[in-house]
Amino acid sequence: ETQGVVTSETIQRAFCLTEEGFTNFASELWSTRPQMATVGSCCLVGVICQQTLFVANLGDSRVVLGKKVGNTGGIAAIQLSTEHNANLEAIRHELEDLHPNDSQIAVLKRGVW
């Protein structure tokens, strides 16, 4: 921020602060709503710096930009990211590598990972 530059550390810090906030939230609700600790994770970060949009995502969410289509009044959706979840084979391998002792880390149920 102070130098007007977005770095990978800036975006990583945004993810970490989001995770910390969720962890604190789940901890506060633990006694009344313990299921909060078992939900999946999604995070989207968008930063505009010097007229450049930087995006990062984790989980089932996608970053989509709406862009005006000429003078028609219409809006086109432009996908800026892909989902980061077990539906993608590369992500399943990543999960399996990160959790080698958990045979249930990526399970196909009713056609959905």
N, CA, C and O of each residue as an XYZ file, in Angstrom:
452
protein
N       0.815     -1.194      0.000
C       0.000      0.000      0.000
C       0.854      1.251      0.000
O       0.615      2.164     -0.790
N       1.833      1.305      0.864
C       2.605      2.538      0.999
C       3.402      2.855     -0.257
O       3.715      4.016     -0.521
N       3.731      1.828     -1.031
C       4.497      2.052     -2.246
C       3.618      2.018     -3.488
O       4.114      2.165     -4.605
N       2.302      1.822     -3.300
C       1.400      1.780     -4.444
C       1.573      0.536     -5.289
O       1.290      0.554     -6.487
N       2.039     -0.553     -4.676
C       2.297     -1.790     -5.409
C       1.551     -2.931     -4.719
O       1.562     -3.042     -3.493
N       0.910     -3.770     -5.515
C       0.271     -4.963     -4.971
C       1.230     -6.121     -5.174
O       1.675     -6.383     -6.291
N       1.542     -6.802     -4.103
C       2.454     -7.938     -4.180
C       1.714     -9.200     -3.776
O       0.597     -9.139     -3.262
N       2.334    -10.331     -4.008
C       1.731    -11.588     -3.573
C       1.581    -11.595     -2.056
O       0.660    -12.215     -1.524
N       2.486    -10.904     -1.355
C       2.386    -10.824      0.101
C       1.138    -10.045      0.523
O       0.511    -10.381      1.527
N       0.775     -9.010     -0.234
C      -0.424     -8.231      0.073
C      -1.657     -9.120      0.006
O      -2.491     -9.109      0.911
N      -1.765     -9.884     -1.064
C      -2.926    -10.747     -1.244
C      -2.901    -11.889     -0.223
O      -3.942    -12.258      0.321
N      -1.732    -12.438      0.033
C      -1.613    -13.504      1.031
C      -2.032    -12.988      2.406
O      -2.677    -13.708      3.168
N      -1.674    -11.761      2.721
C      -2.065    -11.164      4.002
C      -3.582    -11.019      4.082
O      -4.174    -11.256      5.135
N      -4.210    -10.632      2.976
C      -5.667    -10.512      2.963
C      -6.318    -11.870      3.237
O      -7.283    -11.950      3.997
N      -5.797    -12.938      2.625
C      -6.317    -14.284      2.885
C      -6.124    -14.662      4.351
O      -7.039    -15.189      4.984
N      -4.946    -14.396      4.887
C      -4.665    -14.759      6.282
C      -5.573    -14.007      7.248
O      -6.058    -14.590      8.217
N      -5.808    -12.723      6.998
C      -6.691    -11.950      7.869
C      -8.126    -12.459      7.780
O      -8.845    -12.486      8.779
N      -8.537    -12.861      6.583
C      -9.882    -13.422      6.424
C     -10.002    -14.729      7.190
O     -10.991    -14.961      7.885
N      -8.989    -15.584      7.060
C      -8.999    -16.859      7.784
C      -9.010    -16.624      9.298
O      -9.731    -17.298     10.032
N      -8.218    -15.681      9.746
C      -8.171    -15.371     11.177
C      -9.545    -14.891     11.662
O      -9.999    -15.281     12.738
N     -10.191    -14.054     10.871
C     -11.519    -13.570     11.233
C     -12.524    -14.697     11.319
O     -13.325    -14.748     12.252
N     -12.492    -15.615     10.341
C     -13.420    -16.738     10.374
C     -13.131    -17.657     11.553
O     -14.053    -18.122     12.224
N     -11.863    -17.916     11.803
C     -11.486    -18.785     12.926
C     -11.978    -18.189     14.249
O     -12.492    -18.911     15.104
N     -11.823    -16.888     14.414
C     -12.318    -16.231     15.631
C     -13.834    -16.343     15.720
O     -14.375    -16.608     16.793
N     -14.517    -16.144     14.607
C     -15.977    -16.240     14.556
C     -16.441    -17.641     14.938
O     -17.343    -17.801     15.760
N     -15.815    -18.664     14.331
C     -16.178    -20.052     14.627
C     -15.892    -20.391     16.085
O     -16.659    -21.128     16.706
N     -14.806    -19.869     16.640
C     -14.466    -20.123     18.044
C     -15.512    -19.529     18.978
O     -15.890    -20.145     19.974
N     -15.979    -18.324     18.646
C     -16.993    -17.674     19.480
C     -18.306    -18.457     19.472
O     -19.021    -18.485     20.474
N     -18.622    -19.090     18.346
C     -19.883    -19.815     18.217
C     -19.773    -21.291     18.588
O     -20.773    -22.009     18.557
N     -18.576    -21.753     18.939
C     -18.337    -23.181     19.152
C     -19.347    -23.818     20.103
O     -19.848    -24.907     19.826
N     -19.651    -23.164     21.208
C     -20.531    -23.787     22.205
C     -21.982    -23.876     21.730
O     -22.708    -24.771     22.163
N     -22.416    -22.980     20.860
C     -23.815    -23.007     20.412
C     -23.987    -23.534     18.987
O     -25.045    -24.067     18.650
N     -22.961    -23.391     18.152
C     -23.062    -23.836     16.754
C     -21.749    -24.481     16.301
O     -21.046    -23.916     15.463
N     -21.410    -25.655     16.841
C     -20.117    -26.286     16.509
C     -19.986    -26.639     15.032
O     -18.868    -26.799     14.540
N     -21.103    -26.764     14.311
C     -21.029    -27.104     12.884
C     -20.304    -26.018     12.076
O     -19.857    -26.285     10.961
N     -20.182    -24.804     12.617
C     -19.463    -23.737     11.917
C     -18.013    -24.127     11.631
O     -17.417    -23.656     10.662
N     -17.458    -24.981     12.468
C     -16.060    -25.382     12.295
C     -15.893    -26.417     11.185
O     -14.764    -26.745     10.820
N     -16.997    -26.938     10.640
C     -16.886    -27.997      9.641
C     -17.302    -27.550      8.247
O     -17.350    -28.372      7.331
N     -17.601    -26.280      8.067
C     -18.030    -25.819      6.753
C     -16.823    -25.654      5.836
O     -15.688    -25.532      6.297
N     -17.085    -25.653      4.540
C     -16.009    -25.459      3.573
C     -15.501    -24.030      3.602
O     -16.016    -23.179      4.327
N     -14.500    -23.793      2.812
C     -13.934    -22.445      2.810
C     -13.976    -21.843      1.412
O     -13.722    -22.514      0.412
N     -14.296    -20.587      1.378
C     -14.271    -19.803      0.143
C     -13.734    -18.432      0.501
O     -14.065    -17.879      1.550
N     -12.918    -17.893     -0.361
C     -12.408    -16.548     -0.133
C     -12.117    -15.919     -1.479
O     -11.506    -16.538     -2.349
N     -12.555    -14.698     -1.639
C     -12.244    -13.917     -2.828
C     -11.568    -12.631     -2.378
O     -12.000    -11.986     -1.423
N     -10.517    -12.277     -3.072
C      -9.832    -11.024     -2.779
C      -9.699    -10.266     -4.088
O      -9.247    -10.812     -5.095
N     -10.093     -9.017     -4.061
C      -9.924     -8.145     -5.215
C      -9.264     -6.862     -4.782
O      -9.667     -6.250     -3.792
N      -8.252     -6.450     -5.516
C      -7.532     -5.219     -5.202
C      -7.356     -4.439     -6.499
O      -6.902     -4.980     -7.507
N      -7.722     -3.166     -6.459
C      -7.472     -2.289     -7.605
C      -6.329     -1.367     -7.208
O      -6.400     -0.654     -6.207
N      -5.286     -1.398     -8.006
C      -4.111     -0.567     -7.741
C      -3.620     -0.010     -9.070
O      -3.334     -0.769     -9.996
N      -3.523      1.293     -9.164
C      -3.044      1.956    -10.380
C      -3.787      1.447    -11.618
O      -3.170      1.100    -12.625
N      -5.105      1.407    -11.528
C      -6.007      1.017    -12.605
C      -5.832     -0.432    -13.067
O      -6.206     -0.782    -14.187
N      -5.262     -1.269    -12.201
C      -5.133     -2.691    -12.494
C      -5.898     -3.461    -11.418
O      -5.759     -3.183    -10.227
N      -6.711     -4.436    -11.851
C      -7.465     -5.275    -10.928
C      -6.712     -6.576    -10.706
O      -6.410     -7.300    -11.655
N      -6.412     -6.867     -9.447
C      -5.774     -8.124     -9.056
C      -6.830     -8.945     -8.324
O      -7.529     -8.418     -7.459
N      -6.954    -10.230     -8.661
C      -7.918    -11.092     -7.990
C      -7.252    -12.397     -7.586
O      -6.308    -12.864     -8.223
N      -7.770    -12.967     -6.510
C      -7.327    -14.286     -6.057
C      -8.535    -14.956     -5.417
O      -9.388    -14.289     -4.830
N      -8.601    -16.258     -5.533
C      -9.725    -16.964     -4.931
C      -9.301    -18.306     -4.387
O      -8.290    -18.886     -4.783
N     -10.122    -18.778     -3.454
C      -9.925    -20.086     -2.849
C     -11.312    -20.657     -2.607
O     -12.162    -19.989     -2.017
N     -11.548    -21.861     -3.045
C     -12.838    -22.497     -2.790
C     -13.748    -22.486     -4.002
O     -13.293    -22.365     -5.140
N     -15.044    -22.615     -3.740
C     -16.027    -22.766     -4.806
C     -16.415    -21.465     -5.495
O     -17.151    -21.495     -6.481
N     -15.950    -20.352     -5.016
C     -16.341    -19.074     -5.590
C     -15.560    -18.764     -6.856
O     -14.452    -19.256     -7.070
N     -16.177    -17.931     -7.688
C     -15.515    -17.442     -8.891
C     -15.555    -15.924     -8.884
O     -16.499    -15.316     -8.379
N     -14.536    -15.332     -9.441
C     -14.539    -13.893     -9.640
C     -15.061    -13.649    -11.048
O     -14.507    -14.155    -12.024
N     -16.139    -12.864    -11.144
C     -16.753    -12.541    -12.436
C     -16.873    -11.026    -12.521
O     -17.355    -10.372    -11.596
N     -16.432    -10.488    -13.639
C     -16.493     -9.055    -13.879
C     -17.642     -8.760    -14.827
O     -17.782     -9.419    -15.858
N     -18.461     -7.780    -14.491
C     -19.520     -7.342    -15.389
C     -19.014     -6.181    -16.225
O     -18.495     -5.204    -15.686
N     -19.162     -6.283    -17.547
C     -18.656     -5.242    -18.444
C     -19.786     -4.777    -19.358
O     -20.492     -5.593    -19.950
N     -19.949     -3.463    -19.466
C     -20.965     -2.915    -20.355
C     -20.687     -3.349    -21.785
O     -19.539     -3.407    -22.226
N     -21.768     -3.651    -22.498
C     -21.643     -4.037    -23.905
C     -22.073     -2.845    -24.745
O     -23.265     -2.624    -24.962
N     -21.097     -2.080    -25.216
C     -21.385     -0.922    -26.058
C     -22.436     -0.020    -25.442
O     -22.413      0.252    -24.242
N     -23.367      0.445    -26.282
C     -24.456      1.305    -25.822
C     -25.763      0.544    -25.722
O     -26.834      1.151    -25.686
N     -25.690     -0.769    -25.676
C     -26.908     -1.590    -25.673
C     -27.585     -1.634    -24.314
O     -28.754     -2.008    -24.221
N     -26.881     -1.263    -23.273
C     -27.421     -1.388    -21.924
C     -27.202     -2.782    -21.355
O     -27.500     -3.037    -20.188
N     -26.687     -3.675    -22.174
C     -26.423     -5.032    -21.717
C     -25.104     -5.127    -20.964
O     -24.248     -4.246    -21.044
N     -24.973     -6.203    -20.245
C     -23.748     -6.449    -19.482
C     -23.259     -7.855    -19.800
O     -24.034     -8.811    -19.771
N     -21.982     -7.974    -20.100
C     -21.361     -9.276    -20.353
C     -20.609     -9.715    -19.105
O     -19.938     -8.911    -18.459
N     -20.724    -10.985    -18.776
C     -20.000    -11.552    -17.638
C     -18.671    -12.104    -18.131
O     -18.626    -12.902    -19.067
N     -17.600    -11.676    -17.496
C     -16.260    -12.141    -17.855
C     -15.682    -12.867    -16.644
O     -15.473    -12.267    -15.590
N     -15.429    -14.158    -16.804
C     -14.888    -14.961    -15.704
C     -13.405    -14.649    -15.549
O     -12.635    -14.776    -16.502
N     -13.002    -14.237    -14.334
C     -11.613    -13.869    -14.076
C     -10.841    -14.926    -13.295
O      -9.620    -14.838    -13.165
N     -11.547    -15.916    -12.780
C     -10.871    -16.967    -12.021
C     -11.618    -18.273    -12.228
O     -12.708    -18.299    -12.798
N     -11.022    -19.339    -11.763
C     -11.697    -20.636    -11.784
C     -11.887    -21.096    -10.346
O     -11.221    -20.613     -9.431
N     -12.797    -22.024    -10.165
C     -13.018    -22.555     -8.831
C     -11.777    -23.300     -8.362
O     -11.012    -23.834     -9.164
N     -11.598    -23.324     -7.077
C     -10.477    -24.041     -6.470
C     -11.089    -25.083     -5.549
O     -11.166    -24.883     -4.337
N     -11.531    -26.211     -6.137
C     -12.189    -27.237     -5.322
C     -11.905    -28.624     -5.869
O     -11.237    -28.777     -6.892
N     -12.415    -29.626     -5.184
C     -12.108    -31.021     -5.502
C     -12.734    -31.507     -6.807
O     -12.477    -32.638     -7.218
N     -13.542    -30.689     -7.465
C     -14.036    -31.073     -8.789
C     -12.905    -31.113     -9.808
O     -13.014    -31.784    -10.835
N     -11.826    -30.403     -9.530
C     -10.670    -30.386    -10.423
C      -9.664    -31.451     -9.981
O      -9.285    -31.523     -8.812
N      -9.252    -32.257    -10.925
C      -8.343    -33.361    -10.602
C      -7.057    -32.868     -9.939
O      -6.570    -33.489     -8.995
N      -6.510    -31.762    -10.425
C      -5.268    -31.233     -9.847
C      -5.459    -30.866     -8.379
O      -4.551    -31.054     -7.570
N      -6.627    -30.348     -8.034
C      -6.898    -29.976     -6.640
C      -7.051    -31.224     -5.784
O      -6.606    -31.249     -4.636
N      -7.684    -32.270     -6.337
C      -7.789    -33.530     -5.581
C      -6.399    -34.067     -5.258
O      -6.147    -34.511     -4.138
N      -5.503    -34.026     -6.230
C      -4.125    -34.489     -5.991
C      -3.442    -33.616     -4.937
O      -2.723    -34.119     -4.074
N      -3.673    -32.320     -5.016
C      -3.098    -31.404     -4.029
C      -3.598    -31.749     -2.626
O      -2.811    -31.807     -1.681
N      -4.900    -31.976     -2.492
C      -5.470    -32.348     -1.196
C      -4.900    -33.661     -0.689
O      -4.570    -33.790      0.490
N      -4.787    -34.636     -1.584
C      -4.247    -35.939     -1.187
C      -2.791    -35.814     -0.751
O      -2.362    -36.474      0.196
N      -2.030    -34.962     -1.446
C      -0.631    -34.756     -1.066
C      -0.513    -34.053      0.286
O       0.379    -34.358      1.078
N      -1.421    -33.111      0.540
C      -1.386    -32.365      1.797
C      -1.888    -33.182      2.984
O      -1.505    -32.933      4.128
N      -2.757    -34.172      2.698
C      -3.377    -34.980      3.762
C      -3.235    -36.471      3.439
O      -4.238    -37.143      3.202
N      -2.009    -36.997      3.427
C      -1.784    -38.383      2.997
C      -2.439    -39.430      3.900
O      -2.672    -40.554      3.457
N      -2.738    -39.089      5.144
C      -3.323    -40.061      6.066
C      -4.847    -39.997      6.126
O      -5.465    -40.689      6.934
N      -5.451    -39.173      5.278
C      -6.910    -39.018      5.282
C      -7.473    -39.579      3.979
O      -7.482    -38.898      2.954
N      -7.939    -40.817      4.027
C      -8.467    -41.465      2.821
C      -9.793    -40.855      2.374
O     -10.250    -41.124      1.263
N     -10.416    -40.036      3.223
C     -11.701    -39.409      2.911
C     -11.563    -37.945      2.511
O     -12.564    -37.232      2.456
N     -10.353    -37.482      2.233
C     -10.144    -36.068      1.937
C     -10.844    -35.638      0.643
O     -11.296    -34.498      0.542
N     -10.937    -36.517     -0.327
C     -11.655    -36.231     -1.570
C     -12.494    -37.451     -1.917
O     -11.965    -38.486     -2.322
N     -13.799    -37.324     -1.756
C     -14.713    -38.449     -1.945
C     -15.773    -38.072     -2.974
O     -16.352    -36.988     -2.911
N     -16.021    -38.966     -3.913
C     -17.069    -38.756     -4.911
C     -18.391    -39.291     -4.365
O     -18.523    -40.485     -4.096
N     -19.369    -38.395     -4.203
C     -20.705    -38.793     -3.724
C     -21.746    -38.242     -4.681
O     -21.809    -37.038     -4.929
N     -22.561    -39.140     -5.212
C     -23.630    -38.766     -6.157
C     -23.105    -37.926     -7.313
O     -23.753    -36.975     -7.748
N     -21.943    -38.282     -7.799
C     -21.356    -37.597     -8.949
C     -20.677    -36.287     -8.653
O     -20.274    -35.583     -9.578
N     -20.537    -35.933     -7.374
C     -19.912    -34.668     -6.991
C     -18.758    -34.950     -6.040
O     -18.898    -35.756     -5.121
N     -17.628    -34.302     -6.249
C     -16.476    -34.466     -5.365
C     -16.645    -33.603     -4.157
O     -15.781    -33.592     -3.280
